[in-house]
Amino acid sequence: MGFFRSLVLPTRLFQTMPAFRASASVKGNASHVKKESLRELRQRTGYSFSSCKEALIKFNDDLQQVLPTRLFQTMPAFRASASVKGNASHVKKESLRELRQRTGYSFSSCKEALIKFNDDLQQAEVWLEEQAKERGWNKTTQLQTRVASQGLVGFLQTRSTGVLVEVNCETDFVARTARFQQLVQCITRAVFEQARQAGPQQETFDKLYMGSEELVKLPCSSSSCVEEQLALCTGKLGERIAVRRACLLSVPSCCYLGSYVHGTPPAAFATPTDCSLFGKYAAMVVLQPSAAPGKSPDIQADIGRKLAQHVVGMAPLSIGEMEEDTEQERVEPSPDVEDSDMSTTPLEIIEEETRMLQQPFLLDPTLRVTQLLHSTHVSLLDFVRFECGEKLDA
């Protein structure tokens, strides 16, 4: 056996293999590597046991020669370790956790900010916001051509003032995130403040539509406008975020608003104190009680909610004539008309399908809306309906 071993070891195959050369170089110097030096080098560089051992063997256990070597200075792990080691002791876990909760940024970004500002939460948060805003402006320009047809309709109302705001994104996944929902509520509150400052006229209601160009200029907080918040959200979520439109309704004391929101996603964060809501569909109706004995506020609110729910479900295009005979029977299309082309359908049937007062009531199809209003002694003055992503008339 020893004879064959003496033949194999000197062969060119074994002598040229990297493992053979490495073992031959290590054998002569392994005894010079101290455990203390190896432990210290690993702590200071963060490299693997084998890499540190190889470096110590190469420089005969001299740490002063190992650390300045090109191998350790040029590798990213060493540079990151060298920059972090001096400040890592100042980063508290409590500060890191709080900063992540307050900003929603990644662990590495929050840690970098805290290291940069010596664990100062306020400065770190401002710096993170500035970085995100800068990235957001760049992304906003890059994503301008993308289609944003998903999103939410924000809603906020008091007895005399109500607003609807449509904010769009590219995917339904982003619409369900806490960050996007907070943005919708922030913009809705900004529009609501605008409506409340305008106030209603003395004897009639006000209805105002706002487009994207007007909405982005509204103040969203004491230090930023809607446009800046959109850029910030774009930088965080990586999708095109845009505010599309808003409607403001203000009514005098003789009228009141009814409302309904449908398609509310699961709450991604705690409901704020202002009771703002959001969903895929939303509607508001302007109602005026008759001179008959007044109903309780709860009954009025219930009637308003049901009529707004009808607007969401039936999607009327106009109100219609209130003074039409409420006992008039509904016009039912004949089978021949149903099977024919739309151009031959009687005009009365088309108007009946789009005029709210002549539509069958959503929650009780045996009644028309006009019959419900007469029975409840309420007049319908106006309505507004928002559907997220719907096509608008030019």
Order of alpha helices (4+ residues) and beta strands (2+ residues): alpha-alpha-alpha-alpha-alpha-alpha-alpha-alpha-alpha-alpha-alpha-beta-beta-alpha-alpha-beta-alpha-alpha-beta-beta-beta-beta-alpha-alpha-alpha-beta-beta-alpha-beta
